[in-house]
Amino acid sequence: MNDNSQASDQSAYHCPLCQANDATPALTKNGYMIVRCSACGLLYVHPIPTDAELAAHYQQHSYFEGDTDQGYLNYAKMEKALLPHFSRRLRYLTEHLGGPGRLLDFGCASGYFLALAQQAGWQVTGVELSQEMARIAAERVSPGGGQVLTTLDALGDAEFDAVTLWDVIEHLPRPVETLTALAARLRPDGLLMLSTPNTAHWQAQRTPAAWGGYRPPSHLLFFTPATLKRTLEAGSLVRVEIHPSAPRPPLPRWVERFTAPLQARLASGSAHPWTFWLYLWRAIRMAGWGWQRLTHPKDDVYATLEIVAVKQ
């Protein structure tokens, strides 16, 4: 999370991406209005909560354990669900940078990705606004090979080969400012890699009430490939490549209702036996692709956007 103490402007529509002050209401969720910028198309919460309100929100223990509407049922049990994604992303960084180096994970939560990278030979640093999660992450990484801080400013002038933000950018009230600050800490040709929900996904477009990405006030920004690319470029990053991931095609309505509990257990890491239910869900998802091609062939089926960019 961004630790800048500047209060968010609540007096008018000011787009967090392009600063335009012309937006139209798109939907309401959890009592918050989500608007669409008329200039650049970004969807964002209006008014954006103040920094003090956001800081208090993420210090709540329930955000990481118990609050499924805003946070997680139990983040500590999600390692099994997260590690396959983290392992794939870490391999990408290692291959494209020619080996492990210095890595900053911004919004590192309890440090699953930090520990994985450290085991692979990276020198790791995490930044996490939640003091409770920062403490857990600091205990997870090996002393001498990593550190976890609660503010970006505490890094000083440290330089990194890679910066990562896993499902973080949608939480940032000033994304361009934060990305610019992170890009400044990358070495020349260093890589920034992030992930975020894909608001071009069919469910976000057709059934927004059921789309998990619309989660204000935790999620403040809602990106499509176009608005995400524009945000990275505004944040002093170039050669932006978008890699859609996590395909989740539509299913017949009765199948969607029947499998919803399974999806929730897999997402939370609580499905048991894990391997059986994971492969069953993958089979259901493959069948869903066939259904999608018959019924909605133009749907965007990817629930997550992963993006890689280079320091300008």
FENCORUR-V307219 format. One record per residue. N is the residue number from 0. PSI is psi in whole degrees, -180 to 180 (NA if undefined). D_CENTER is the distance of its C-alpha to the mean C-alpha in Angstrom with 1 decimal. Layout:
BEGIN
<<N PSI D_CENTER> <N PSI D_CENTER>>
END
This chain:
BEGIN
<<0 151 10.9> <1 134 13.7> <2 7 17.0> <3 135 19.2> <4 1 21.8> <5 133 22.6> <6 146 22.6> <7 142 20.9> <8 119 23.6> <9 8 24.3> <10 -15 27.5> <11 169 26.4> <12 111 23.8> <13 109 22.2> <14 128 19.4> <15 -16 16.7> <16 -57 16.7> <17 -4 20.5> <18 9 22.1> <19 152 24.2> <20 32 25.7> <21 113 26.2> <22 158 23.9> <23 142 24.7> <24 137 23.6> <25 -46 21.5> <26 169 21.1> <27 134 21.1> <28 133 18.9> <29 29 19.6> <30 3 22.2> <31 140 19.9> <32 133 20.7> <33 127 18.2> <34 162 19.9> <35 124 19.8> <36 128 20.9> <37 -19 24.2> <38 -47 24.0> <39 -11 20.7> <40 -1 19.3> <41 137 16.0> <42 133 15.4> <43 159 14.9> <44 136 16.2> <45 129 19.8> <46 150 20.9> <47 132 17.9> <48 156 18.7> <49 164 20.2> <50 -39 18.8> <51 -41 21.2> <52 -40 20.0> <53 -42 16.3> <54 -43 17.4> <55 -37 19.6> <56 -44 17.0> <57 -9 14.9> <58 -11 18.2> <59 132 19.1> <60 -35 19.6> <61 -20 18.9> <62 -39 15.2> <63 -7 14.8> <64 101 17.9> <65 -32 19.3> <66 85 17.4> <67 -20 16.0> <68 -33 16.0> <69 -33 13.6> <70 -114 12.2> <71 147 13.5> <72 -47 16.9> <73 98 17.2> <74 -30 14.4> <75 -22 17.3> <76 5 18.2> <77 0 14.9> <78 -42 15.7> <79 -38 17.6> <80 -31 14.8> <81 -34 12.2> <82 -40 14.8> <83 -40 15.7> <84 -44 12.3> <85 -40 12.4> <86 -44 16.0> <87 -43 15.7> <88 -38 13.3> <89 -38 15.6> <90 -42 18.6> <91 -49 17.4> <92 -44 17.2> <93 -44 20.5> <94 -42 22.3> <95 -18 21.4> <96 -2 22.2> <97 19 25.3> <98 172 24.6> <99 154 22.7> <100 -138 22.7> <101 129 21.1> <102 136 17.3> <103 121 15.2> <104 109 11.9> <105 120 10.6> <106 51 9.2> <107 -4 10.8> <108 -129 11.5> <109 9 14.7> <110 20 14.7> <111 -47 14.5> <112 -38 13.3> <113 -47 15.7> <114 -40 18.5> <115 -45 18.0> <116 -40 18.1> <117 -41 21.1> <118 -27 22.9> <119 4 22.6> <120 4 24.3> <121 149 21.6> <122 118 22.3> <123 148 19.2> <124 137 18.1> <125 150 15.3> <126 127 14.5> <127 123 13.6> <128 -40 14.8> <129 118 15.8> <130 -36 19.2> <131 -46 19.5> <132 -36 16.4> <133 -39 17.4> <134 -43 20.9> <135 -42 19.8> <136 -40 17.8> <137 -34 20.9> <138 -24 23.1> <139 -32 21.1> <140 153 21.6> <141 135 25.2> <142 141 27.2> <143 -24 28.1> <144 0 25.3> <145 162 22.3> <146 157 21.5> <147 128 18.9> <148 165 19.1> <149 -3 18.1> <150 150 18.2> <151 -34 17.6> <152 -27 21.2> <153 -13 22.4> <154 -22 21.6> <155 -133 24.5> <156 21 25.1> <157 143 23.5> <158 145 22.6> <159 154 20.2> <160 -30 20.2> <161 143 16.5> <162 134 13.4> <163 148 10.0> <164 100 6.6> <165 109 4.5> <166 52 1.1> <167 -39 4.0> <168 -29 5.7> <169 -13 6.1> <170 -9 7.9> <171 124 10.1> <172 -26 13.6> <173 77 14.8> <174 -39 12.2> <175 -43 15.2> <176 -44 16.9> <177 -44 14.1> <178 -39 13.5> <179 -41 17.3> <180 -38 17.7> <181 -41 15.5> <182 -33 17.3> <183 -20 20.5> <184 3 19.9> <185 143 19.7> <186 163 23.0> <187 132 24.5> <188 13 22.8> <189 159 20.0> <190 137 16.7> <191 131 13.2> <192 135 10.5> <193 167 6.8> <194 154 4.7> <195 154 3.7> <196 146 6.5> <197 105 9.8> <198 -4 12.1> <199 -5 15.0> <200 146 15.0> <201 -37 18.4> <202 -40 17.6> <203 -32 15.8> <204 -42 18.9> <205 -35 21.7> <206 67 20.8> <207 -28 18.3> <208 -26 19.6> <209 -5 18.3> <210 118 14.8> <211 -18 12.3> <212 -25 9.7> <213 94 12.5> <214 57 12.2> <215 149 13.8> <216 3 14.3> <217 -49 11.1> <218 125 9.3> <219 -25 11.4> <220 147 10.5> <221 110 10.4> <222 143 10.4> <223 169 12.9> <224 -39 13.6> <225 -47 16.3> <226 -30 14.6> <227 -44 11.7> <228 -42 14.5> <229 -36 16.5> <230 -44 14.1> <231 -42 13.9> <232 -36 17.6> <233 -23 18.2> <234 26 16.6> <235 34 19.3> <236 144 17.7> <237 178 19.6> <238 50 20.0> <239 123 16.6> <240 129 16.1> <241 129 13.8> <242 98 13.7> <243 143 12.9> <244 -179 12.4> <245 63 12.8> <246 130 15.9> <247 84 16.8> <248 160 20.1> <249 153 22.0> <250 158 24.7> <251 147 28.0> <252 -41 27.7> <253 -34 29.6> <254 -39 27.5> <255 -45 24.3> <256 -42 25.9> <257 -35 27.3> <258 -4 24.2> <259 -44 21.7> <260 -36 22.6> <261 -44 22.1> <262 -43 18.6> <263 -40 17.8> <264 -37 19.5> <265 -41 17.8> <266 -33 14.3> <267 -7 15.6> <268 11 17.5> <269 -2 20.8> <270 137 22.5> <271 129 25.8> <272 133 27.2> <273 -52 23.8> <274 -43 25.1> <275 -52 27.2> <276 -32 24.7> <277 -47 22.0> <278 -31 24.6> <279 -44 25.9> <280 -37 22.6> <281 -39 22.3> <282 -41 25.8> <283 -40 25.1> <284 -39 22.2> <285 -40 24.6> <286 -35 27.2> <287 -33 24.7> <288 -41 24.5> <289 -43 28.2> <290 -43 28.2> <291 -41 25.7> <292 -25 27.9> <293 -39 30.9> <294 -37 29.6> <295 69 26.8> <296 -18 26.8> <297 3 24.9> <298 143 21.8> <299 116 18.3> <300 -2 17.5> <301 122 14.1> <302 -18 11.4> <303 143 8.5> <304 128 8.7> <305 137 8.9> <306 142 10.7> <307 134 13.3> <308 164 15.4> <309 146 18.4> <310 134 19.7> <311 NA 22.2>>
END
